[in-house]
Amino acid sequence: MSKFIVHGGRQLSGIIKPQGSKNEALQVICATLLTDTVVTLHNLPAIADVQSVMRLLTLLGVEISPLGNGSYQFCAAHLKEDTMVTAAFRQEYTKVRGSIMLLPSLLIRFKKVVIAKPGGDRIGRRGLHAHFEGLTQLGVAFHYQEGQATWMVSCNALKGADVLMPEASVTATANVIMAASMAQGKTTIYPAACEPHIQQLCHMLVAMGAHITGIGSNRLTIEGVPTLGGTTHTILPDMLEIGSFIGLAAATQSTLTITDVPIKLFAPVWYCFEKLGIRLEKQHNTLHIPAQPCYAIQTEMDGNLVTLYDAIWPGIPADLLSIAVVTAVHAQGHILIHQKMFESRLFFVDHLIEMGARLVLCDPHRVHIVGLGNSHKLRGVHMSSSDIRAGIALLIAALAAEGTSIIENVGQIDRGYECIDQRLNALGASIERV
């Protein structure tokens, strides 16, 4: 496995363009299977999770033609049904969480599907009940085969319904949207996730001929259509990578300019970092973070401790909180960060404690941080990345620390960040991949 050797304590500077959104890319790639005509996708990020899902499509018989600069054409005219039961397909399927979003397309095309448990970050319990309960209301039947650890999924005809989601899960909402777009009759989905990448999926499906209203809200209405056609779709910049660059600039006292940023659409990201005292200069589609020798965590209007917590959109994305933790360590002041969704996501803070951070993991979901600002430097240590966002948080900490750090298992970072070592080295970082 690869590791990073990071020489910290350097200020970065320059201009960086964010990659395409990982979460949107996984959804819209899976949606290309809903039609047998050509779909063109622009701004696909060259990251491990996206490449894994594209390999799944290739195994299924999808013709994928690279056009250059992150653009690809997909044609799913001739799918191979028997591929799903092969060892090669199962092995690739279990690498990435996003593979679960192949389910509605394959079900529409084949009526019967065999799926294994998808992979992804190991950050606590990540059940599939929201997917199964949502799709069951459209007429899908699930049967678990314990010996093979697989589900037999079947549906002769999807039928529109008033779908009550057990939670506003992003990927479960995406699956129900894709299924409902070709179901018979009208479907309402409530409460639906409404993150920017869900909105983008809806816009792409509408361009393919779907009838969807309520886009951007937590109640979607979908009139099913018998067929969908091809389209051309451009993926948004990755708001979590943008957030990572903001945290990096603050922690290392660097000056960075981020281009191609949809300023108004990503407002909850700015809210998170402005609460930590970071100056953000927003203009048109550019975000400038000036060097700040010191930034102070804001207090509530009555002087009480600020609490940052994740919530469904337009709340702070759960994936942003790992980055907020390491950013707060380098701020002045106290803060409580409450990560509600996953009970193992905050365990990476043990590495920050070893580096000299002043924080207490109150329980699996909450961490109290005493930010000492840049008067107290972290020190380089040997550590390991447990998931994508923990990995980038540890990389930020290593770049801000004095001395040399070694980060093992950086394949986790590669799953969500495109050539991150090369891109940050171009800004003045010193990261060696071994």
C-alpha positions, 0 to 999 in steps of 0.5 A: 500500500502507498504512504505519504511522507509529509514535511510540514510547516510550509506555507502554501500559495497559489490557485487551485481548481477543484475536481468534479464532485465525487458524490455526484459522479457516482450517481450520474454514472449509475444513471447512464444505465437507464437508457440504451442511448449515449450519455456524455458526462463532463468533469468526472474526477479521476479518483479510485471510487469513480474508476471502480464504478466505471470498471463495473459498468465495463464488466456489464458491457457498457461502452465507455469512450474517453473524450479527454479532460475528464469527459466520457461517453457511456452507451449501455445498449448491450448489457450482460445480465450474467455478469452480476453473478461472476466473482470479478463483478462481486469483487469490484462491487464490494469496493465502493459504497456507490455501487448500490446505486446500480440497483434501480437501473439493473432492476429496470433492465433485467427485472431480477438482480443479485447484489452483494453488500457494497463497500466504502468507508468503515465509519460505523453502521451503514445500513441499507434499510432506507434503500430497501424500504424506499424501493419496496414501496415501489413494488420491489421485493428483497430476499436476503441469502445469508450463506452467500451474503447477497440479496435477491432483488426482483420486480416485474413492474415498478409502480408509482407510490407515495414513498415515505422515506425512513430517513433523508439518505442521499444515496437512498433518495437517488435510488428511489428517484431513478426507479420512480423516473421509469415507474408506472404512474406518479411517485412522491418522495418525502422526506427526500434528500436535496443536496446539490448532487441530488439536484444535479441527478434530477436535472440530468434525468429531466434532460433525459426525458424524466418528469420531476418537480420539486427539485431542491426541496425535500418533497419530489414528485415524479411522473414515470415515463416508459423510456429515457434518452441520452443527454450531455451533463456537466458535474459540479465542482466537489464542495468537500474538496473545496472545504478541504482546501479552505481548512488547509489554507487556514491550518497552514496560514496559507494564501489560496485562491479556489476557482470554479466555485458555485458560491451561492449553491454551497452556502452551508460550507462557508457557514461552517468555516466562517464559524471557525473565524476564517476569512473568505473572500467570495467573488463571482465563482472564485473563493480567496482565502488570505493568510491569517496568522490567527483566526478565532472561533466565534461564540454564540450571541450570549457568549456560550460555546459554539457547537457545529453539527451535521444535518441534512441539506442545507445543514453542514454535510457530515463529510465536512466535520472531519475537516472542521475538527483539524481546522478548529485545532489550529484556531483560537477558542473552544468548540464542540463538534457533534458528528451525529451520523456515524459512530466511528468517524471521529476515532481518527482524533487519536492521531491528532492527540498524539500530534499534540492537539488539545481535544477530548473525544467525549463519546463516539459522536462528540469532540471538544476542541481547545484551539490554541492557535499557532502559538502551539504547533502540532508535531509530526507522527506516524499515522494511518488513514481510516477513511477518505475524510479522516485521511485528508484531515490527517494530511492537513494536520501533517502539512501544518505540523512541525517535522515529518509525518508518515501517513499509511493507507493513503489509498483511502485518500485516493478514493476521494481526492484526485492526485492530491499530492501532486496538486498540493506540491504544486502549491508549495507542499512537500508530500512524497508518495512511497 
